């Protein structure tokens, strides 16, 4: 390779490097640029996000309150069920005692 070929090859390499750098800069500028219209849209999106977060927080508070109410209701219902089952057990036991008493009275009498 003589001197002229070396200079031409170096020039081509530098030109390609410059073109790639310029294209990369253009792409980055294109994707990261925020224009005035885009700022208004970004403000609108930020406001919408803020409102959505507030709604989510309110929904979570409501769900926690509702869950507490339902758990209280479940506990009350379970207590009533236990009381009813105890009453039924006592009534069955009393009925068995009455049957046994009646059978004894009929057998003796």
C-alpha positions as CSV (number, residue, x, y, z in Angstrom):
1,X,0.0,0.0,0.0
2,X,1.5,3.3,-1.1
3,X,1.0,6.7,0.5
4,X,-1.9,7.8,-1.7
5,X,-3.9,4.6,-1.0
6,X,-3.2,5.0,2.7
7,X,-4.5,8.6,2.6
8,X,-7.6,7.6,0.7
9,X,-8.4,4.7,3.0
10,X,-7.9,6.9,6.1
11,X,-10.2,9.6,4.5
12,X,-12.9,7.0,3.8
13,X,-12.6,5.6,7.4
14,X,-12.9,9.1,8.8
15,X,-15.8,10.0,6.6
16,X,-17.7,6.8,7.6
17,X,-17.0,7.5,11.3
18,X,-18.2,11.0,10.9
19,X,-21.4,9.8,9.1
20,X,-22.1,7.2,11.8
21,X,-21.5,9.8,14.6
22,X,-23.8,12.3,12.9
23,X,-26.5,9.7,12.4
24,X,-26.2,8.5,16.0
25,X,-26.5,12.1,17.2
26,X,-29.5,12.7,15.0
27,X,-31.2,9.6,16.3
28,X,-30.6,10.5,19.9
29,X,-31.8,14.1,19.3
30,X,-34.9,12.8,17.6
31,X,-35.9,10.4,20.3
32,X,-35.0,12.6,23.3
33,X,-36.3,15.9,22.0
34,X,-39.2,17.4,23.9
35,X,-41.0,20.1,22.0
36,X,-43.5,22.7,23.4
37,X,-46.5,20.6,22.3
38,X,-44.9,17.5,23.9
39,X,-44.5,19.3,27.2
40,X,-48.3,20.1,27.3
41,X,-49.0,16.4,26.7
42,X,-46.5,15.4,29.3
43,X,-48.2,17.7,31.8
44,X,-51.5,16.2,30.9
45,X,-50.1,12.7,31.4
46,X,-48.6,13.6,34.7
47,X,-51.9,15.0,35.9
48,X,-53.7,11.9,34.8
49,X,-51.2,9.7,36.5
50,X,-51.6,11.7,39.7
51,X,-55.4,11.4,39.6
52,X,-55.1,7.6,38.9
53,X,-52.8,7.2,41.9
54,X,-55.3,9.1,44.1
55,X,-58.1,6.9,42.9
56,X,-56.0,3.8,43.6
57,X,-55.3,5.0,47.1
58,X,-59.0,5.7,47.7
59,X,-59.9,2.3,46.4
60,X,-57.4,0.6,48.7
61,X,-58.8,2.5,51.7
62,X,-62.3,1.5,50.7
63,X,-61.3,-2.1,50.2
64,X,-59.6,-2.2,53.6
65,X,-62.7,-0.7,55.3
66,X,-65.0,-3.1,53.4
67,X,-62.8,-6.1,54.3
68,X,-62.9,-5.1,58.0
69,X,-66.7,-4.8,57.9
70,X,-67.0,-8.2,56.2
71,X,-64.6,-9.9,58.6
72,X,-66.7,-8.5,61.5
73,X,-69.8,-9.8,59.9
74,X,-68.2,-13.2,59.3
75,X,-67.1,-13.4,63.0
76,X,-70.6,-12.4,64.2
77,X,-72.2,-15.0,61.9
78,X,-69.8,-17.7,63.1
79,X,-70.6,-16.8,66.7
80,X,-74.3,-17.1,66.0
81,X,-73.7,-20.4,64.2
82,X,-71.8,-21.8,67.2
83,X,-74.6,-20.6,69.5
84,X,-77.2,-22.2,67.3
85,X,-75.3,-25.5,67.1
86,X,-74.9,-25.5,70.9
87,X,-78.6,-24.9,71.3
88,X,-79.4,-27.7,68.8
89,X,-77.1,-30.1,70.6
90,X,-78.7,-29.2,73.9
91,X,-82.2,-29.7,72.4
92,X,-81.2,-33.0,70.9
93,X,-79.8,-34.2,74.3
94,X,-82.9,-33.0,76.1
95,X,-85.1,-34.8,73.5
96,X,-83.2,-38.0,74.0
97,X,-83.6,-37.7,77.8
98,X,-87.3,-37.1,77.4
99,X,-87.6,-40.2,75.1
100,X,-85.7,-42.3,77.6
101,X,-88.0,-41.0,80.4
102,X,-91.1,-41.7,78.4
103,X,-89.9,-45.2,77.6
104,X,-89.1,-45.8,81.3
105,X,-92.6,-44.6,82.3
106,X,-94.3,-46.8,79.7
107,X,-92.2,-49.8,80.7
108,X,-93.0,-49.3,84.4
109,X,-96.6,-48.4,84.0
